Amino acid sequence: MDVQKIQAAIASLGMDGWLFFDFHNRDHLGLKILGMDPHAMATRRWFYFIPVKGEPVKLAHRVEPVKLDHLPGKKLVYSTWRELHTNLGEMLGKPSKIAMQYSPMNQIPYVSIADGGTVELVRSLGHEIVSSADLVQLFEALLDEKAVKSHFKAGRLVDQILDEAFQEVRKSLKNKNYKTEYEIQQFIGKRFKANGLVTDDLPIVGTNDHPANPHFAPTPKGSRRIKPGDRLLIDLWAKLDKPGSIYYDITWCAFIGDEPPEEYIKTFNVVRDARRAGFKFLSERLSDGRQAAGRDVDDVCRGVVVQSGYGDYFTHRTGHSIGEEVHGNGANIDNFETQDTRLLVPGCLFSLEPGIYIEGKLGVRSELNVFIDSSNRAVVTGREQQELVLIH
């Protein structure tokens, strides 16, 4: 942890300090940023304050007095709640603007971790609480070159395994021993393992109306066979089975046969065009030296879907941050489920995945990953699906 770098970021955002607080290892973001073990014993509250200038201050309980000893700064201790309040007031000093893992109106729930009572306590000492969302992105979600390499390597393997899954369906058509959604899901899972990949969950594999549920999960019982005339969606995500590796997450659509239904072609083209429009908007913004927030890109992609007449069927944000977890803690492409005002800056990695979901009928999504490199360019990190895959 680089205190001077954190202080420079605090200053650039017009804040007076960043207050970390935890109880029972609840703040996974703070623990990661401060280099703390999320599984260590933690039975008492602790606080760590990094002021915009000067020495950080630690506040720990006398039952766990060494909890923060690995961190720089002066240490205060407490036993009673009265002593806690007094020492907290001393460590924070005169009324100021302090960042916490908090989000006004819960706009960015990923960083909305500090409980209401603790926020009330800090406010009672005269301080203004602001969101640490931009700081969290800077110190937890932006990726370095080593991490990005792991993403690209995983991407090449995942792309290959997707092709193998389509080929597995193709083989089953030739002998008419049709594979089920569940069998293809399990096939992908086995190929992940054989290629040194891990995932937090197995892929989404669904036909026809099943993907109208965006997070449809096939099960052994009731899983459909993939047959001629079916529409097929596969959403798969994985990372290298190595510490610090970064996920790769894509969704592709296919048709089992030579002539997809007109509406299926139309809906796929709409989400593809929405995805393209969002990427074009972001690329042009960055190349012109301007900035864009996650919500801005969401607005552009969603606008294409709305103008096509399918706006009511696009029921989720356009994309999410990607990191060591498939849903990372940086800016999301979202002005729908939340209002993500965080800027898309070098080091950001995220998905673009507009979709159309008509209950009882169909589900279509087109997803790729975008990285903003050190030259402030938006880069698609894998293949782009331009047309429906035809499997016959």
URJO-V145390 format. One line per field, one symbol per residue. ss: DSSP state (H for helix, E for strand, L for the rest). psi: psi as a letter, one per 20 degrees, with the letter a starting at -180 (. if undefined). A space follows every 50 residues. Layout:
ss=???
psi=???
This chain:
ss=LLHHHHHHHHHHLLLLEEEEEELLLLLHHHHHHLLLLLLLLLLLLEEEEE ELLLLLEEEEEHHHLLLLLLLLLEEEEELLHHHHHHHHHHHHLLLLEEEE LLLHHHLLHHHLLLLHHHHHHHHHLLLEEEELHHHHHHHHHLLLHHHHHH HHHHHHHHHHHHHHHHHHHHHHHHLLLLLEHHHHHHHHHHHHHHLLEELL LLLEEEELLHHHLLLLLLLLLLLLELLLLLEEEEEEEEEELLLLLLLEEE EEEEEELLLLLHHHHHHHHHHHHHHHHHHHHHHHHHHLLLLLEHHHHHHH HHHHHHHLLLHHHLLLLLELELLLLLLLLLLLELLLLLLLLLELLLLLEE EELLEEEELLLEEEELEEEEEELLLLLEEELLLLLLLLEEEL
psi=poghgghgggghjkriroopqqpkkhnhgggghjkqoiiqpniqqqqppo rhqaprpqoqqihmijhjhiqqrqpqrrgrhghggghghghhbqproppr mqopjkhnhhjmhpqhhhggghhijjqpprqjghggghihiqqrhgghhh ggghghgggghghhghhggghhhhjkmpqrgghhghggghhgghjkqqqi qrrpoqqdigihohkpoqrgpjpqqorpiqppppoqqrrqmqpjqpqpoq pqqrpnahnqqghggghghghghgggggggggghghhjjrrqrhhghggg ghhggghijjhijnjrrhrqqpbhqhoajapqnokfhrnojqqorpippr qomqrpoopjfrppqoprqppoaijkqpppibqpphrqppo.
